[in-house]
Amino acid sequence: MRKYVVLFEKSEDGYSAYLPDLPGCVAFGDTKEETEELIYEAIKFHIEGMEKDNQSIPPSVVESEIMVFN
């Protein structure tokens, strides 16, 4: 099982998502829920393509933490 950090960004047009550990793996949707579904499929497709091309799948090295400032 692989785990990756997925970053979501809200814009005027909806949401985007990307993975710092998988360059080029992105998704865009009208809602966050739609974007979550799309990025999940994009990750599977991205990894399948890399495996088909005999490329090594990069490990997850990005970590995240939420920090609160006053």
N, C-alpha and C positions, 0 to 999 in steps of 0.2 A: 504494500500500500504506500502511495506517495501522498505527501501533504505539501501544499503550496500556499503562500500568502497571496490573496487576491485583493487588489485595491479597487475600490469603487469611487467614482467621482460623479457628482451631480452637476449638470449643466443646464442651460436654458432649454435645451432640446430633449433632455432625458438623463440617461446614465451611461457611463462607460465603465469598463472593467479591464484590468490588465494584470499580468503576473510579472514582477521583476525577474523571476527566475526562468521564465520562458519567453524570451524576447520575441515579439511578433504575434503573441497569442493575446487577442483582444476581442471585445464584444461591445455592442452598443444596443440600448433598448430604450423604450419609452418610460418604463418603470424599473425600479430596482429589482423587483421580482422577475420581470422578463429578462433583465440583464443577467441575473444569477443563473437562470436556466440556460441562456445563450453562452455564457462563459464556461459553464460546466461542459456543454457539448463541444465548445471550442478547444478546451483542454484535452478532452478525449481525442478529438480529431488531430490536434497538434502532435500529441504523443504518438498516436498511431502512424502518422506521416513520418515522424522521426525514426520510429522503429522500422518502417518499411524501407527507408533510405539508409538503414544500418548506421544511424547516428546515435551517439550515446545520449541518454536522457539526463539532463543536468539535475543534480541533487538540489533540494531546497536549502538555500543558505540564508535567505532573507528571514529575519524575525521581525515581529511587530509588537508594539505595546502602546496602549493608550495612556497618555500622560495628561493630567488635568492641571491647568494653571488658573490662578485667580488674578 
